[in-house]
Amino acid sequence: MFPRNAISLDPRLSAIRDLAGSCGNFADIGTDHGRLGAHMLLAGLCRFAQLTEVSERSLAKARELIGALGLSDRVRFLVGDGVEALEDPPDVAVIAGMGGRTIAGIVERGREILAHARIVMQPNVAAPELRLRLQRAGFRIADEMIAKDGRRLYVVIAAEAGRMELSPEEIEVGPVLLKNRPGALADYAAFKIRVLKKALADAEGAELRRKLGIWEALNHGDR
Ligand SMILES: C[S@@+](CC[C@H](N)C(=O)[O-])C[C@H]1O[C@@H](n2cnc3c(N)ncnc32)[C@H](O)[C@@H]1O
């Protein structure tokens, strides 16, 4: 018997685990190292796991970990793009550690097999686009969290089939985060303000460089 906490999780994966809850058939799409699936099985949070990867090499890492823990008989290792690799519809599907656009594409293509699943997503970027595309694909956001690991902040979103009508503020910040105002939201807002101000300065700089280029070309007789 392995102890419940034989696989410890960092704050990001812990938040994903907390929003996933417990289930029979768990799926981790883009599992890579396989730590989340191993933790879920050892902690009794799921009975069975489908661990998928688009990369055979990445899946080998999960295969090795799960094998070393003696859990291979409760796991299917599947190679393929997104949910297309799954053998059975999962109760909970995690799609984490990718860009929001990649995650949105996986959910849109996998709408039918995910119709009865709780989907837990952790987009590294483009969370607002992911929220909007979830709404358009017929999913509603059921819960959200911000995980903090040192100076790094991660948004985690749980969704289920259903309707929602998000306001522009809810798309940008997240409907549950906006309503519950968790402590980490202030840190996340400060981070977003820094990123947006820098992008604005870069954009303004680009426009000035474009204008400068026109005048310099004129002065050098290129135009
Ligand atoms: C940065 S890792 C994240 C691993 C793990 N999910 C986590 O959050 O710690 C992203 C993984 O997603 C996989 N991936 C990217 N696009 C995928 C897709 N369309 N289908 C399945 N896996 C994908 C990559 O091969 C990579 O191993």
The ligand as an SDF file (V2000), in Angstrom:
LIG
                    3D

 27 29  0  0  0  0  0  0  0  0999 V2000
    3.6510   21.9510  -20.1480 C   0  0  0  0  0  0  0  0  0  0  0  0
    3.0180   20.3470  -20.2900 S   0  0  0  0  0  0  0  0  0  0  0  0
    1.8470   20.3050  -18.9630 C   0  0  0  0  0  0  0  0  0  0  0  0
    1.8050   18.9500  -18.3200 C   0  0  0  0  0  0  0  0  0  0  0  0
    0.7170   18.7900  -17.2650 C   0  0  0  0  0  0  0  0  0  0  0  0
   -0.6020   18.7990  -17.8860 N   0  0  0  0  0  0  0  0  0  0  0  0
    0.8040   19.8800  -16.2210 C   0  0  0  0  0  0  0  0  0  0  0  0
   -0.0630   20.7630  -16.2010 O   0  0  0  0  0  0  0  0  0  0  0  0
    1.7390   19.8610  -15.4180 O   0  0  0  0  0  0  0  0  0  0  0  0
    1.9340   20.3890  -21.7130 C   0  0  0  0  0  0  0  0  0  0  0  0
    1.7700   19.0010  -22.3170 C   0  0  0  0  0  0  0  0  0  0  0  0
    0.6330   19.0370  -23.1690 O   0  0  0  0  0  0  0  0  0  0  0  0
    0.8950   18.2150  -24.2750 C   0  0  0  0  0  0  0  0  0  0  0  0
   -0.0230   18.6320  -25.3580 N   0  0  0  0  0  0  0  0  0  0  0  0
    0.0030   19.7860  -26.0620 C   0  0  0  0  0  0  0  0  0  0  0  0
   -1.0040   19.8120  -26.9690 N   0  0  0  0  0  0  0  0  0  0  0  0
   -1.6810   18.6380  -26.8160 C   0  0  0  0  0  0  0  0  0  0  0  0
   -2.8090   18.0710  -27.4710 C   0  0  0  0  0  0  0  0  0  0  0  0
   -3.4410   18.6990  -28.4710 N   0  0  0  0  0  0  0  0  0  0  0  0
   -3.2390   16.8520  -27.0660 N   0  0  0  0  0  0  0  0  0  0  0  0
   -2.5990   16.1890  -26.0670 C   0  0  0  0  0  0  0  0  0  0  0  0
   -1.5170   16.6740  -25.4210 N   0  0  0  0  0  0  0  0  0  0  0  0
   -1.0630   17.8830  -25.7930 C   0  0  0  0  0  0  0  0  0  0  0  0
    2.3730   18.4440  -24.5660 C   0  0  0  0  0  0  0  0  0  0  0  0
    2.9370   17.3670  -25.2960 O   0  0  0  0  0  0  0  0  0  0  0  0
    2.9640   18.5910  -23.1590 C   0  0  0  0  0  0  0  0  0  0  0  0
    3.4900   17.3750  -22.6810 O   0  0  0  0  0  0  0  0  0  0  0  0
  1  2  1  0
  2  3  1  0
  2 10  1  0
  3  4  1  0
  4  5  1  0
  5  6  1  0
  5  7  1  0
  7  8  2  0
  7  9  1  0
 10 11  1  0
 11 12  1  0
 11 26  1  0
 12 13  1  0
 13 14  1  0
 13 24  1  0
 14 15  1  0
 14 23  1  0
 15 16  2  0
 16 17  1  0
 17 18  1  0
 17 23  2  0
 18 19  1  0
 18 20  2  0
 20 21  1  0
 21 22  2  0
 22 23  1  0
 24 25  1  0
 24 26  1  0
 26 27  1  0
M  CHG  2   2   1   9  -1
M  END
$$$$
